[in-house]
Amino acid sequence: MSVDRGGDAHVRQLLGAYVLDALTADESVRVAGHLQRCEPCAAAYVEVADAVSLLALLRVDDLLE
């Protein structure tokens, strides 16, 4: 996964991978730093993290219905 290194680009497109710990170490550091400075991205992070947590509660049977 690549990140735009120019300026202080928003990181919303990386949040799913960030929540799932699927980014490189450098990308994770960049996203974490951005989330500390950007309220809109931090709010989007909470939404993505909540969605991932809810999906983890599903059972295979729930998906087959």
DRENZAGU-41333 format. One record per atom (N, C-alpha, C): atom name; x, y, z; residue in three letters; residue number from 1. Coordinates in pm, 1 decimal. Example, Ala and Ser with C-alpha at 12.3 -4.5 7.8 and 13.67 -1.06 7.14 Angstrom:
2
  atom        xx        yy        zz  rest   nr
     N    1319.0    -569.0     780.0   ala    1
    CA    1230.0    -450.0     780.0   ala    1
     C    1320.0    -330.0     780.0   ala    1
     N    1285.0    -225.0     708.0   ser    2
    CA    1367.0    -106.0     714.0   ser    2
     C    1290.0       3.0     787.0   ser    2
***
This chain:
65
  atom        xx        yy        zz  rest   nr
     N      86.9    -116.7       0.0   met    1
    CA       0.0       0.0       0.0   met    1
     C      90.8     122.0       0.0   met    1
     N      62.7     218.9     -82.7   ser    2
    CA     148.0     337.2     -85.8   ser    2
     C      73.2     458.4     -32.3   ser    2
     N     150.9     554.5      13.9   val    3
    CA      95.6     674.9      73.0   val    3
     C     152.3     794.1      -1.5   val    3
     N      67.7     892.2     -28.9   asp    4
    CA     113.0    1017.0     -88.7   asp    4
     C     200.6    1088.8      12.6   asp    4
     N     327.4    1107.3     -18.2   arg    5
    CA     420.7    1169.1      74.9   arg    5
     C     420.7    1321.3      66.3   arg    5
     N     349.0    1376.9     -28.5   gly    6
    CA     349.2    1522.0     -45.0   gly    6
     C     255.0    1591.4      49.9   gly    6
     N     299.6    1699.9     110.9   gly    7
    CA     214.4    1780.1     198.3   gly    7
     C     164.3    1700.0     316.6   gly    7
     N      44.6    1729.7     359.6   asp    8
    CA     -17.9    1659.2     471.0   asp    8
     C    -147.5    1597.8     421.4   asp    8
     N    -133.1    1509.9     322.5   ala    9
    CA    -251.0    1449.9     259.9   ala    9
     C    -331.7    1371.0     362.2   ala    9
     N    -461.5    1373.8     345.9   his   10
    CA    -548.6    1297.8     435.4   his   10
     C    -523.1    1148.9     417.2   his   10
     N    -556.1    1071.8     517.6   val   11
    CA    -523.4     929.5     518.6   val   11
     C    -646.9     840.0     520.5   val   11
     N    -762.3     895.0     488.7   arg   12
    CA    -886.8     817.2     499.4   arg   12
     C    -882.0     687.4     419.8   arg   12
     N    -819.7     689.3     303.7   gln   13
    CA    -815.7     569.6     220.5   gln   13
     C    -730.3     459.1     281.9   gln   13
     N    -650.4     491.6     382.8   leu   14
    CA    -564.7     393.0     447.3   leu   14
     C    -619.7     342.4     581.1   leu   14
     N    -730.8     396.5     624.3   leu   15
    CA    -778.1     365.7     759.0   leu   15
     C    -815.9     219.4     778.7   leu   15
     N    -878.3     158.9     680.7   gly   16
    CA    -913.3      17.5     693.5   gly   16
     C    -789.7     -68.5     713.8   gly   16
     N    -689.2     -46.0     631.4   ala   17
    CA    -564.2    -121.3     644.4   ala   17
     C    -494.2     -88.4     775.8   ala   17
     N    -504.6      36.3     820.7   tyr   18
    CA    -443.7      76.4     947.7   tyr   18
     C    -509.3       3.1    1064.3   tyr   18
     N    -641.2      -1.6    1065.6   val   19
    CA    -714.4     -70.4    1172.7   val   19
     C    -680.3    -219.3    1173.9   val   19
     N    -661.8    -277.4    1057.2   leu   20
    CA    -631.5    -420.5    1047.0   leu   20
     C    -481.9    -449.5    1058.0   leu   20
     N    -401.4    -346.8    1085.1   asp   21
    CA    -256.3    -359.5    1098.3   asp   21
     C    -194.4    -418.6     971.9   asp   21
     N    -240.4    -369.1     856.8   ala   22
    CA    -194.2    -420.3     728.7   ala   22
     C    -106.0    -321.3     653.1   ala   22
     N     -59.3    -217.0     720.2   leu   23
    CA      29.6    -119.8     657.7   leu   23
     C     173.9    -150.1     694.2   leu   23
     N     265.7     -94.3     618.0   thr   24
    CA     405.9    -104.5     656.5   thr   24
     C     427.2     -21.4     782.6   thr   24
     N     538.9     -41.7     847.0   ala   25
    CA     569.4      33.9     969.3   ala   25
     C     573.6     183.8     940.0   ala   25
     N     635.6     222.8     829.3   asp   26
    CA     642.3     365.6     793.7   asp   26
     C     504.0     424.4     769.0   asp   26
     N     420.4     349.9     699.9   glu   27
    CA     285.3     397.1     673.2   glu   27
     C     205.6     410.5     802.4   glu   27
     N     219.7     314.3     892.2   ser   28
    CA     148.0     319.9    1020.2   ser   28
     C     189.1     441.6    1101.4   ser   28
     N     317.0     472.0    1102.7   val   29
    CA     366.0     589.6    1175.1   val   29
     C     307.6     716.1    1113.6   val   29
     N     303.9     722.5     982.3   arg   30
    CA     249.2     840.4     915.3   arg   30
     C     100.8     857.4     945.2   arg   30
     N      25.3     748.8     936.9   val   31
    CA    -118.6     756.0     964.0   val   31
     C    -141.9     797.0    1109.5   val   31
     N     -70.4     735.4    1202.5   ala   32
    CA     -87.6     768.2    1344.6   ala   32
     C     -58.8     915.9    1370.5   ala   32
     N      46.7     967.1    1310.2   gly   33
    CA      79.6    1108.5    1326.3   gly   33
     C     -27.3    1198.7    1268.4   gly   33
     N     -78.0    1161.9    1153.2   his   34
    CA    -182.4    1241.6    1089.1   his   34
     C    -309.1    1242.3    1174.5   his   34
     N    -343.9    1126.8    1230.3   leu   35
    CA    -465.1    1118.2    1311.8   leu   35
     C    -457.3    1206.8    1435.2   leu   35
     N    -339.1    1231.3    1485.0   gln   36
    CA    -322.6    1319.2    1600.4   gln   36
     C    -346.4    1464.9    1564.6   gln   36
     N    -329.2    1500.0    1437.1   arg   37
    CA    -340.8    1639.1    1393.5   arg   37
     C    -468.7    1670.9    1316.7   arg   37
     N    -540.5    1569.5    1271.1   cys   38
    CA    -653.2    1592.7    1179.6   cys   38
     C    -781.9    1536.0    1239.1   cys   38
     N    -866.7    1625.0    1285.1   glu   39
    CA    -991.8    1582.5    1348.3   glu   39
     C   -1084.1    1505.5    1252.9   glu   39
     N   -1101.1    1548.9    1126.9   pro   40
    CA   -1189.1    1471.8    1037.1   pro   40
     C   -1139.9    1329.1    1012.8   pro   40
     N   -1010.4    1312.5     996.2   cys   41
    CA    -957.2    1177.4     975.6   cys   41
     C    -966.0    1095.4    1103.7   cys   41
     N    -945.6    1158.2    1218.3   ala   42
    CA    -958.2    1087.8    1346.2   ala   42
     C   -1101.4    1039.2    1366.5   ala   42
     N   -1198.3    1120.6    1328.9   ala   43
    CA   -1339.1    1080.3    1339.6   ala   43
     C   -1368.1     964.4    1244.1   ala   43
     N   -1313.5     969.8    1123.4   ala   44
    CA   -1332.3     860.4    1028.0   ala   44
     C   -1266.9     732.7    1078.9   ala   44
     N   -1152.9     746.3    1145.5   tyr   45
    CA   -1084.8     630.3    1204.8   tyr   45
     C   -1175.4     560.8    1306.4   tyr   45
     N   -1240.5     638.0    1391.3   val   46
    CA   -1329.5     579.7    1492.3   val   46
     C   -1441.2     501.7    1424.2   val   46
     N   -1497.0     555.9    1317.9   glu   47
    CA   -1603.8     486.9    1245.4   glu   47
     C   -1554.8     355.8    1185.1   glu   47
     N   -1436.6     359.4    1123.9   val   48
    CA   -1380.9     237.7    1062.6   val   48
     C   -1349.9     134.3    1170.7   val   48
     N   -1289.8     177.8    1279.6   ala   49
    CA   -1256.2      85.3    1388.2   ala   49
     C   -1383.0      23.0    1446.9   ala   49
     N   -1487.6     102.5    1462.6   asp   50
    CA   -1615.2      50.0    1512.6   asp   50
     C   -1671.8     -54.7    1417.1   asp   50
     N   -1667.4     -26.1    1288.9   ala   51
    CA   -1721.1    -119.6    1189.6   ala   51
     C   -1643.8    -251.1    1191.9   ala   51
     N   -1511.9    -242.6    1200.9   val   52
    CA   -1430.2    -363.8    1207.0   val   52
     C   -1463.2    -443.6    1332.4   val   52
     N   -1481.7    -375.5    1444.4   ser   53
    CA   -1516.9    -443.5    1569.3   ser   53
     C   -1651.3    -515.0    1557.5   ser   53
     N   -1747.2    -450.0    1494.6   leu   54
    CA   -1878.9    -511.5    1476.9   leu   54
     C   -1872.6    -631.1    1382.7   leu   54
     N   -1794.5    -620.2    1277.4   leu   55
    CA   -1780.8    -732.5    1183.8   leu   55
     C   -1717.4    -853.0    1252.4   leu   55
     N   -1628.0    -828.7    1347.0   ala   56
    CA   -1563.1    -938.3    1418.3   ala   56
     C   -1662.8   -1017.4    1503.5   ala   56
     N   -1775.8    -959.4    1535.1   leu   57
    CA   -1877.4   -1027.9    1615.4   leu   57
     C   -1962.9   -1125.1    1533.8   leu   57
     N   -1957.4   -1112.3    1402.0   leu   58
    CA   -2037.6   -1199.2    1316.3   leu   58
     C   -1983.1   -1341.8    1315.0   leu   58
     N   -2073.9   -1435.2    1304.7   arg   59
    CA   -2037.6   -1575.9    1287.6   arg   59
     C   -2058.1   -1609.9    1141.3   arg   59
     N   -2000.9   -1720.1    1098.8   val   60
    CA   -2016.9   -1765.0     961.1   val   60
     C   -2164.2   -1782.7     928.8   val   60
     N   -2241.6   -1836.2    1022.1   asp   61
    CA   -2385.6   -1855.9    1000.3   asp   61
     C   -2457.0   -1724.0     972.9   asp   61
     N   -2412.8   -1617.6    1038.0   asp   62
    CA   -2474.0   -1486.3    1016.9   asp   62
     C   -2453.5   -1441.2     872.3   asp   62
     N   -2341.3   -1476.1     815.4   leu   63
    CA   -2311.1   -1433.0     679.1   leu   63
     C   -2385.9   -1514.4     574.8   leu   63
     N   -2429.3   -1632.5     609.8   leu   64
    CA   -2498.6   -1720.7     515.6   leu   64
     C   -2647.7   -1695.5     509.9   leu   64
     N   -2700.2   -1615.4     599.0   glu   65
    CA   -2844.7   -1588.6     601.4   glu   65
     C   -2886.6   -1498.2     491.5   glu   65
***
